[in-house]
Each structure stands twice: as structure tokens, then as C-alpha cells.
Amino acid sequence: MNFLEFLISLGWLVSIDCFIGFVLYVLYNYFDKKYNSSLEITILKQENEFLKQENQKLNGTSSDFWDKNDKKRGKL
């Protein structure tokens, strides 16, 4: 094996490694968004409800600016 063959083999190894790393990265992001994004949305909804309750305790007014019927009609 001469130096040129070594460089070509090293190039193939690096390119295959980059390709496999990219595929794993894309698969990880796909599954992360598909299965964990609903968890984050649920947590944000719970935090929003908690902050609305705390705002009512402090100010005595509602911070719910949208009518619940608007959500059902699809306006929001």
C-alpha cells in the first residue's frame, strides 16, 4: 500500500463516516420531533394555564383574551 492508496482509503473512510453520522442525526431529529414535541406542547399548555391562574390571583382579572368558542370555530 503506497501513500496514494492510503489517502484514498482514508478519504473513503471519512466520507462514509460523515454519511452515517448525517443519517443518524436526521433519524434522531425525526424521532425527537415526532414523539417528544407533543410532550413539550403539553408542558407549555400546563405552564400557560398555571400562569393564567397566578395572574388572576395577583390582578383579579382574566388573562384569557380569546373566546373559547373562537377556538372551536377555528378562528385561532
N, C-alpha and C positions, 0 to 999 in steps of 0.2 A: 504494500500500500504506500503510494507516494503522497506527497503533500497535497496535490490537487484532489486526489480521491478523498483524502481526509477532509478537506474543506467542503467538498460536495456532500459527503455523508453528514457532516456537521450541519450544513445548511438544510438538508432534508429533515434531520432530527429536530432542529429548531422550528422549522415550518410546520411539521406535524404536531409538535408540542403546542405551538400557538393556535393551530386549528382546533385541537382537542380542548384547550383552555377556553377558547371562544365558544365552542358548542356547550361546554359545561356552564359557562357564565350565562348564556342565553336560556338554557334549561332551568337554571336556578332562578333567574328573574321571572320566567314564565310561571313556574310553580309558586313562587313567592307572591306574585301579584294575584294569581288565581285563587289561592287558598288563604292567604294571610291578609289580603286587602279588606275582606269583609270583617275581619276581627278589628282592624283599625277603624273602620267606619262605625262599628258598634261602639267602640270605646269613645269615639268623638261624639256620637249621639248621646251617650251617657254623660259625658262631660258637659255637653250643651244643656241638657236637662238640669244637671246639678247647678250650673251657673245661673240658669233662669230662676231656679228656686232661691238661690242665695241673693240674687238681685231683688226678688220680691221681698225677701226678709229685710234687706237694707233700705230699699226705696219705697216699698209698699205698692209698686206698680208692676204691671206685667211687662215682660220684655219680649212677648210673643207678638211680633209685628204682622204676622200673616194669619189670615183666617184659616181655620182647619179645613173649611170647605174648598178653599183655593187649591190645597194640596190634592184633594180628591178629584177636582175637575181638571187637574193637570196644568194649572197656570204656573206652578212653581216647579 
